[in-house]
Amino acid sequence: MKILEKYTPNIEFYSIDEAFLQFKGFDFFDVFQEGVKIQIQIKKWTGIPVSIGLAPSKSLAKIANKIAKKFNQRTQGVYCIDTEEKKMKALKWTQISHVWGIGRQHTKHLESLGVKNALDFINLPDNWVKKNMSIVGLRLKKDLQGIPFINLEEVITPKKGISTTRSFEKTLCSFNELEERVSTFAKVCAEKIRKQNSSCNSLLMFVKSDPYKKNITSYNNSCLITLPYATNSTLTLSKYAVLGLKKIFREKIYYKKAGVILMDLVPTKNRQLNLFNKNIAKHDVLMKVLDQIDYRFGPNKMKIANQDLKRTWKMKQEHLSKRFTTNIKEIIQVK
């Protein structure tokens, strides 16, 4: 995805392995050659083979991508729908069930009417499509005709709630061990909401016993805490997460999972402050410095005192894949 960002600022990360790029203002460029360049660079830098589809609209680009992947030997992984003839052939080749945006129910209905492929679909009357498939179906039809009606979703909507939950590598019984885990979860949540410039008004923390252990007491509980003011401070959130843990902790329970959930998020710049709390401004400055340190030297270089200084996550990871492209210590060695 970082490589793709080098080619155009207009990009939508559609999924973990798929993205839409809009080449706006590339009138004097050979867009097909740009696609070839992208494919070669991704292959060279990451070793990951990709297929690239080029077309006037998103839905046609999806079809072009399928063609590039299906006929990889002939297309070399890059296919461009740049003529009316290519568009008609592509639409006729694409079964209605494989059209991006048409679900199972609509597929059944369309097939019962004799609509077998995407070409049949775009030949349906606009009024019928709008009546039976709503305005969304009509936009899809126009998009398949090569008229861009489905825009890039470039704006990332801030999340309304942020959570960090983990199962432990082994069951925990002592309060101190659970406190360390809960503090770590609160710290990670705080970093997440600061990245989207949000603060939270309430915090929920929960614990669960191991459901698979026999002959032990089963225990699940949670605690909701309303904060005195909206905050994104690691110190404040860790403090209240531990207070919640104290309320629901029970002795002689084998705990297997815990989590912290931040709720009632508001933009930090519009939050309601507490007139009598002088630490808010100090914490804001401190958190800014901590985030700068993490950005410069990597995550988890600075921790709060009740965290484990050696490890952040304590999970079973015997089958964890090597991070060849993101961790220099795990890079492939050629002998």
VMD Tcl script that draws the C-alpha trace (Angstrom):
set ca {
  {0.00 0.00 0.00}
  {2.92 2.33 0.70}
  {4.23 1.66 -2.80}
  {0.83 2.47 -4.32}
  {0.73 5.80 -2.50}
  {3.81 6.88 -4.45}
  {1.88 6.85 -7.74}
  {-1.20 8.93 -6.91}
  {-2.65 10.71 -3.85}
  {-6.16 9.57 -4.83}
  {-6.32 6.10 -3.32}
  {-8.86 3.93 -1.50}
  {-7.64 0.99 0.57}
  {-10.49 -1.40 -0.17}
  {-9.18 -4.37 1.83}
  {-5.93 -5.76 3.20}
  {-4.80 -6.80 -0.31}
  {-6.81 -4.59 -2.64}
  {-6.95 -0.89 -3.45}
  {-8.44 1.54 -5.97}
  {-6.22 4.23 -7.50}
  {-7.59 7.20 -9.40}
  {-5.24 8.65 -12.01}
  {-6.67 12.16 -12.14}
  {-4.64 14.57 -14.24}
  {-2.69 11.82 -16.06}
  {-3.98 12.83 -19.51}
  {-0.48 12.93 -21.01}
  {0.68 9.67 -19.38}
  {0.39 6.13 -20.66}
  {-1.71 4.72 -17.82}
  {-1.11 1.15 -18.98}
  {2.65 1.64 -18.60}
  {2.05 3.11 -15.14}
  {0.21 -0.11 -14.25}
  {3.12 -2.19 -15.52}
  {5.55 -0.08 -13.46}
  {3.45 -0.57 -10.31}
  {3.31 -4.32 -10.81}
  {7.07 -4.62 -11.39}
  {7.94 -2.46 -8.40}
  {5.66 -4.34 -5.99}
  {7.07 -7.67 -7.20}
  {10.64 -6.43 -6.87}
  {10.29 -4.76 -3.47}
  {8.02 -7.27 -1.70}
  {8.02 -10.45 -3.78}
  {4.22 -10.29 -3.96}
  {2.66 -10.85 -7.42}
  {-0.32 -8.58 -8.12}
  {-2.93 -8.20 -10.85}
  {-3.91 -4.74 -12.09}
  {-7.08 -3.72 -13.91}
  {-7.40 -0.32 -15.58}
  {-10.71 1.21 -16.69}
  {-12.76 4.45 -16.65}
  {-14.74 3.37 -13.54}
  {-14.32 1.29 -10.38}
  {-16.65 -1.56 -11.36}
  {-15.04 -1.88 -14.79}
  {-11.61 -1.82 -13.15}
  {-12.70 -4.78 -11.01}
  {-13.65 -6.68 -14.18}
  {-10.37 -5.72 -15.84}
  {-8.53 -7.00 -12.77}
  {-10.34 -10.37 -13.03}
  {-9.37 -10.62 -16.69}
  {-5.73 -9.80 -15.86}
  {-5.71 -12.52 -13.20}
  {-7.63 -15.15 -15.22}
  {-5.54 -14.75 -18.38}
  {-2.24 -13.98 -16.70}
  {-0.13 -15.57 -19.45}
  {-1.62 -13.32 -22.14}
  {-2.00 -10.12 -20.11}
  {1.12 -10.44 -17.93}
  {-1.09 -9.43 -14.99}
  {-2.14 -6.02 -16.35}
  {-5.26 -5.39 -18.44}
  {-6.71 -2.09 -19.62}
  {-10.31 -1.55 -20.79}
  {-9.69 1.52 -22.95}
  {-11.96 0.95 -25.95}
  {-15.67 0.34 -26.47}
  {-14.93 -3.05 -28.02}
  {-12.92 -4.19 -25.00}
  {-15.66 -2.96 -22.66}
  {-18.39 -4.91 -24.49}
  {-16.30 -8.10 -24.55}
  {-15.47 -7.75 -20.85}
  {-19.10 -7.18 -19.87}
  {-20.27 -10.15 -21.94}
  {-17.57 -12.36 -20.39}
  {-18.51 -11.44 -16.80}
  {-21.29 -13.57 -15.32}
  {-23.93 -11.62 -13.40}
  {-23.04 -13.49 -10.20}
  {-19.45 -12.21 -10.48}
  {-20.36 -8.53 -10.86}
  {-18.98 -6.50 -7.97}
  {-21.86 -5.13 -5.88}
  {-24.59 -7.61 -6.91}
  {-25.50 -9.96 -4.05}
  {-27.08 -13.41 -4.05}
  {-30.70 -12.29 -3.89}
  {-30.35 -9.83 -6.77}
  {-28.42 -12.46 -8.73}
  {-31.27 -14.97 -8.38}
  {-33.84 -12.36 -9.42}
  {-31.80 -11.20 -12.44}
  {-31.03 -14.75 -13.59}
  {-34.75 -15.61 -13.45}
  {-35.32 -12.73 -15.89}
  {-32.68 -14.04 -18.29}
  {-29.90 -11.65 -17.25}
  {-26.83 -13.86 -17.57}
  {-23.95 -11.40 -17.69}
  {-22.97 -7.78 -17.03}
  {-23.83 -6.79 -20.61}
  {-27.40 -7.99 -20.14}
  {-27.55 -6.00 -16.90}
  {-26.54 -2.63 -18.42}
  {-29.17 -3.14 -21.16}
  {-31.98 -3.16 -18.56}
  {-34.13 0.00 -18.37}
  {-32.99 2.56 -15.77}
  {-36.47 2.74 -14.21}
  {-36.58 -1.02 -13.65}
  {-33.12 -1.10 -12.06}
  {-33.94 1.83 -9.76}
  {-37.29 0.33 -8.73}
  {-35.99 -3.17 -8.04}
  {-32.40 -2.48 -6.95}
  {-32.67 1.07 -5.55}
  {-30.43 3.99 -6.46}
  {-27.38 1.85 -5.54}
  {-28.17 -0.57 -8.37}
  {-28.65 2.31 -10.80}
  {-25.27 3.77 -9.84}
  {-23.67 0.37 -10.43}
  {-25.29 0.13 -13.87}
  {-23.95 3.57 -14.88}
  {-20.53 2.67 -13.50}
  {-20.46 -0.51 -15.60}
  {-21.31 1.59 -18.64}
  {-18.05 3.47 -18.05}
  {-19.58 6.55 -16.41}
  {-17.84 6.99 -13.00}
  {-20.73 6.92 -10.52}
  {-19.01 5.12 -7.62}
  {-16.44 7.47 -6.10}
  {-13.34 6.68 -4.09}
  {-13.92 6.47 -0.36}
  {-10.91 8.51 0.70}
  {-12.19 9.84 4.03}
  {-11.60 7.52 6.97}
  {-14.43 7.93 9.47}
  {-13.17 8.02 13.06}
  {-14.24 4.97 15.03}
  {-17.00 5.41 17.61}
  {-15.43 2.92 20.00}
  {-11.94 1.47 20.31}
  {-11.00 -1.75 22.06}
  {-7.95 -3.85 22.85}
  {-8.65 -7.42 23.96}
  {-6.34 -10.41 24.17}
  {-6.31 -14.00 25.38}
  {-3.34 -14.73 27.61}
  {-0.61 -17.27 26.88}
  {-1.55 -18.97 30.17}
  {-4.23 -18.52 32.79}
  {-3.56 -15.78 35.35}
  {-4.66 -15.84 38.99}
  {-2.93 -12.93 40.72}
  {-4.17 -9.35 40.69}
  {-0.70 -7.97 39.85}
  {-0.47 -10.04 36.66}
  {-3.92 -8.94 35.53}
  {-3.16 -5.33 36.42}
  {-0.12 -5.38 34.13}
  {-2.17 -6.74 31.23}
  {-5.05 -4.30 31.73}
  {-2.64 -1.34 31.93}
  {-1.02 -2.44 28.67}
  {-4.42 -2.70 26.97}
  {-5.39 0.78 28.22}
  {-2.10 2.21 26.89}
  {-2.67 0.72 23.42}
  {-6.27 2.04 23.35}
  {-5.05 5.50 24.34}
  {-2.52 5.51 21.49}
  {-5.25 4.49 19.04}
  {-7.64 7.32 19.97}
  {-4.84 9.89 19.94}
  {-4.06 8.89 16.35}
  {-7.59 9.87 15.30}
  {-7.55 13.00 17.55}
  {-10.31 11.70 19.81}
  {-10.93 11.49 23.56}
  {-13.27 9.17 25.46}
  {-15.86 9.84 28.16}
  {-16.28 6.27 29.43}
  {-14.28 3.09 29.75}
  {-15.36 -0.55 29.94}
  {-13.01 -3.25 31.12}
  {-13.82 -6.96 31.33}
  {-12.29 -10.26 32.41}
  {-13.12 -13.86 31.48}
  {-12.11 -17.20 32.93}
  {-10.91 -20.09 30.79}
  {-14.06 -21.72 29.32}
  {-12.17 -24.90 28.39}
  {-10.77 -25.81 31.78}
  {-12.86 -28.39 33.59}
  {-13.64 -28.45 37.30}
  {-12.91 -24.75 37.82}
  {-15.17 -21.83 38.66}
  {-16.49 -20.06 35.56}
  {-16.41 -16.27 35.87}
  {-17.12 -13.42 33.41}
  {-17.57 -9.84 34.53}
  {-17.19 -6.26 33.34}
  {-17.10 -2.78 34.80}
  {-18.25 0.43 33.10}
  {-16.64 3.63 34.37}
  {-17.80 7.13 33.45}
  {-14.74 9.36 33.40}
  {-14.81 12.79 35.11}
  {-13.79 14.40 31.80}
  {-13.01 13.34 28.22}
  {-9.41 12.22 27.95}
  {-6.90 10.34 25.80}
  {-4.14 10.25 28.41}
  {-2.46 6.87 28.85}
  {-1.93 7.58 32.55}
  {-5.55 8.51 33.24}
  {-7.05 5.64 31.24}
  {-4.68 3.12 32.83}
  {-5.60 4.41 36.28}
  {-9.35 3.98 35.72}
  {-8.93 0.60 33.98}
  {-7.11 -0.69 37.07}
  {-9.83 0.80 39.33}
  {-12.39 -1.14 37.30}
  {-10.33 -4.31 37.66}
  {-10.23 -3.88 41.45}
  {-14.04 -3.79 41.53}
  {-14.56 -7.06 39.65}
  {-11.45 -9.08 40.54}
  {-12.08 -12.30 42.45}
  {-9.55 -14.60 44.07}
  {-9.01 -18.21 42.98}
  {-10.26 -17.60 39.43}
  {-8.22 -18.75 36.42}
  {-8.42 -15.75 34.08}
  {-7.79 -16.37 30.38}
  {-8.87 -13.13 28.71}
  {-9.28 -9.42 29.48}
  {-9.94 -6.27 27.52}
  {-10.39 -2.52 27.61}
  {-12.98 -0.70 25.50}
  {-13.08 3.10 25.16}
  {-16.52 4.52 24.42}
  {-18.39 7.83 23.97}
  {-15.59 9.20 21.80}
  {-15.53 12.92 20.98}
  {-13.09 15.09 18.98}
  {-10.32 16.17 21.33}
  {-10.53 19.80 20.22}
  {-14.26 19.93 21.13}
  {-14.17 18.02 24.42}
  {-15.60 19.34 27.68}
  {-12.76 19.86 30.18}
  {-12.76 19.87 34.00}
  {-12.21 23.32 35.47}
  {-10.67 21.99 38.68}
  {-8.25 19.46 37.20}
  {-4.88 21.04 36.42}
  {-3.32 17.83 35.07}
  {-5.23 17.85 31.75}
  {-2.91 20.31 30.00}
  {0.18 18.61 31.46}
  {-0.99 15.21 30.24}
  {-1.70 16.58 26.75}
  {1.90 17.81 26.45}
  {3.30 14.59 27.93}
  {1.29 12.36 25.57}
  {2.45 14.41 22.59}
  {6.07 13.85 23.60}
  {5.51 10.10 24.13}
  {3.91 9.77 20.69}
  {6.87 11.61 19.12}
  {9.30 9.21 20.83}
  {7.32 6.19 19.59}
  {7.25 7.63 16.06}
  {11.00 8.25 16.04}
  {12.33 5.17 17.83}
  {9.54 2.64 17.30}
  {6.60 1.50 19.44}
  {6.82 0.45 23.11}
  {10.10 2.22 23.84}
  {8.37 4.11 26.66}
  {6.06 2.32 29.10}
  {4.19 3.13 32.28}
  {5.63 1.74 35.52}
  {3.19 -1.15 36.03}
  {3.84 -2.61 32.56}
  {6.19 -5.49 31.78}
  {9.27 -3.76 30.39}
  {10.31 -6.78 28.30}
  {7.09 -7.75 26.51}
  {3.97 -6.00 25.26}
  {1.79 -8.96 24.23}
  {1.82 -12.27 26.06}
  {0.16 -14.71 23.70}
  {0.91 -18.13 22.29}
  {2.68 -17.47 18.98}
  {4.37 -20.74 18.08}
  {3.06 -20.53 14.50}
  {3.60 -16.79 13.95}
  {4.72 -16.08 10.38}
  {8.05 -14.34 9.86}
  {7.79 -10.60 9.19}
  {10.27 -10.51 6.30}
  {9.31 -7.06 5.01}
  {8.66 -5.21 8.28}
  {11.20 -6.53 10.83}
  {14.89 -6.25 10.01}
  {15.71 -9.03 12.52}
  {13.51 -11.49 10.61}
  {14.65 -10.60 7.09}
  {15.36 -13.50 4.73}
  {19.01 -14.54 4.77}
  {20.59 -15.86 1.59}
  {23.46 -18.28 2.19}
}
mol new
graphics top color blue
foreach p $ca { graphics top sphere $p radius 0.5 }
foreach p [lrange $ca 0 end-1] q [lrange $ca 1 end] { graphics top cylinder $p $q radius 0.2 }
display resetview
